[in-house]
């Protein structure tokens, strides 16, 4: 019954301060949710610094083990530097390398 909602226009999805307004109203007919009309909604909170700190070794393994990255950059030098200077893991470079390394691990990116 909710599939028709996907095709509705932008204007029908917002009303006053509410996004997904029509969908929120539909839940009244099904099962009211305790948070569906709460104005101060909190999104998913993710502590990226703690994640990187707690998963440092695995992150560096993913980056170091990527044939895609190793074919393009001096990854060994980066990983060695990151092991000596953990603060460099907080850089945008690390996040980009991790994304590419993760995609390579999942999809096997071509090295050319």
C-alpha positions in Angstrom: 0.0 0.0 0.0 2.9 2.3 0.4 4.3 1.8 -3.1 2.2 4.6 -4.6 3.9 7.0 -2.3 7.1 6.6 -4.1 5.7 8.1 -7.3 4.2 11.2 -5.7 5.7 14.6 -6.3 8.0 16.6 -4.0 5.1 18.9 -2.9 3.1 16.1 -1.5 5.9 14.8 0.6 6.4 18.0 2.6 3.9 19.9 4.7 4.9 22.7 7.1 7.8 21.5 9.1 7.2 17.8 8.3 9.0 15.8 5.7 7.5 12.5 4.5 4.2 14.0 5.7 1.9 11.7 3.8 3.8 8.7 4.9 3.6 9.8 8.6 -0.2 10.2 8.2 -0.4 6.6 6.8 1.1 5.3 10.0 -1.8 6.7 12.0 -4.1 4.3 10.1 -1.7 1.4 10.6 0.2 1.5 13.9 1.0 4.9 15.4 4.7 5.2 16.2 5.9 7.0 19.3 8.3 9.1 17.3 6.5 9.7 14.1 5.3 13.2 15.0 8.2 14.2 17.1 9.7 17.5 15.9 13.2 17.1 17.4 14.2 14.0 15.5 17.8 12.9 15.8 19.5 11.2 12.9 21.9 8.3 13.2 24.9 9.4 15.1 28.2 8.0 14.0 31.5 8.8 15.6 33.9 8.6 12.7 37.0 9.3 14.8 36.2 6.5 17.2 35.5 4.1 14.3 38.8 4.9 12.7 40.7 4.7 16.0 39.1 1.4 16.9 39.5 -0.2 13.5 42.9 1.3 12.6 44.6 -2.0 11.8 41.8 -3.3 9.6 41.5 0.1 7.8 45.2 0.0 7.0 44.9 -3.6 5.8 42.1 -2.7 3.4 44.1 0.2 2.0 47.3 -1.7 1.8 45.7 -4.8 0.3 44.1 -3.0 -2.6 45.7 -3.8 -5.9 43.8 -0.8 -7.4 45.4 1.6 -5.0 48.8 -0.1 -5.1 48.8 0.3 -8.8 48.4 4.0 -8.6 49.9 5.3 -5.4 52.8 4.5 -3.0 50.5 2.9 -0.5 53.2 1.2 1.4 54.7 4.7 2.3 51.3 6.0 3.3 50.5 2.9 5.5 54.0 3.1 7.2 53.4 6.8 7.8 49.9 6.2 9.2 51.3 3.5 11.6 53.8 6.0 13.0 51.5 9.0 13.0 47.9 7.8 13.9 46.5 11.4 13.5 47.0 11.2 9.8 44.2 8.6 9.8 41.8 11.4 10.5 42.6 13.0 7.2 40.3 13.1 4.2 43.0 11.2 2.3 42.5 8.2 4.5 38.7 8.3 4.0 39.1 8.4 0.2 41.7 5.6 0.2 39.4 3.5 2.5 36.5 4.1 0.1 38.5 3.1 -2.9 40.1 0.2 -1.1 36.7 -1.0 0.1 35.3 -0.8 -3.4 38.2 -2.7 -4.7 37.8 -5.4 -2.1 34.1 -5.7 -2.8 34.0 -5.2 -6.6 37.6 -5.9 -7.8 38.3 -2.7 -9.5 40.5 -2.9 -12.6 44.0 -1.7 -12.1 44.2 0.0 -15.5 
